[in-house]
Amino acid sequence: MKNIVITGGTSGVGYAIAKSLINEDVSIIIIGRQKIKAQRAASRLGDKAFPVTGDLSSPSDRAKVVDEIQTRFKHVDILIHSAGVIPHNKIENINTNLAAHYYLTLALTNQLNNSRILIVTGNPTVIQRFPVNEMQSTPVFKAAWILTHKTLLMLYLAKMFRSVGTTVNSFFPGDVKSDLMSYTRSLSNTSVPVAKHLAIDSAFDEQTGHFYDNWGELVELDAKLYNPINAKKILSKYLDLES
């Protein structure tokens, strides 16, 4: 049996990922901010899903979430970061869409040996074409900032966890129905098949530090921008990185 943790797993992309995995030999913790919503999502998924509630951008909430995960799972086979918001400001973007992923992963380090970590990100074209910069003055810049910085986080974590046999990759889930914005609320697709492949297929056993599209195809990144050294340099402005 594989123990799986999915942040943002109570709705949208995260719930679609949980739904795609629930019929496998798994036990899944879905994390969300709202207790009732999380309970309803877990009930729909069945008795192999367990709801945990907390705001992962809050250190105190995050500590409670980690305690609940560690109580249920001695080992986490798959950690999927799907949680995210449309940020109102720069601080919310940093804390909720970037720092929450990093600090939860860090807190679960002892449970993540020979595991897989997956980070849900955005459209490959945006990540390939937008420069890595620190501007967040407009909604477009905020979106570009988080997509590029999530990609850097994936590379940093891939290097960090390599010695314990844990792989770290990111992927574009495709356009999926969610409450995130008016555009996604109008969509009909509720499936993210690529997540299941990346999470459990043996073909990805040794793959780490990569970005995949919604078909599971490798996306080429500019190695001058996207490399572990540059990742550490840029992310250290926002995160208390391990030395």
Salt bridges, closest charged atoms under 4 A:
GLU24 OE2 - LYS196 NZ 2.76
ASP55 OD1 - ARG33 NH2 3.63
ASP77 OD1 - HIS75 ND1 3.28
GLU92 OE1 - HIS88 ND1 3.02
GLU134 OE1 - HIS149 NE2 3.15
ASP201 OD2 - HIS197 ND1 2.91
ASP205 OD1 - ARG116 NH2 2.39
